Amino acid sequence: MTEDEKTQVLIVEDDEFLSGIYQKKFEMEGFKTLIATDGEKGWSEAKKKIPDLILLDILLPKLDGFAVLSKLKADPDTKNIPVILLTNLGQKDDVDKGIEAGAVDYLIKAHFKPSEVVAKVRKVLKI
């Protein structure tokens, strides 16, 4: 499989240590990863690269995850990209808000190991 054929995942996460862990795990599993450290960068990367899936934190600098999600879903170029919210916000209201806004899943970071996140991504993408 060439670099261009790899499934591309955009990780929008402001914690560089955490995004590095996810990036390493996804790349070990054969994915191509893109990293954005704030909501604005996440939005522009999604528009530019059209990844196969986006892992999106909610608490982000510049533009929060809910704002990024609503921009993605409102744009014809990005509305069909599956988005998994990966956050520490575990309140039912936040979960409901994320799913209603169009996220395909909502994962609380503390409850999922990176390998489990990869498994969720594979399930959503059916790969």
Secondary structure, DSSP 8 states (H G I E B T S, - for coil): --GGGS-EEEEE-S-HHHHHHHHHHHHHTT-EEEEESSHHHHHHHHHHH--SEEEE-SS-SSS-HHHHHHHHHHSTTTTTS-EEEEES---HHHHHHHHHTT-SEEEEGGG--HHHHHHHHHHHHT-
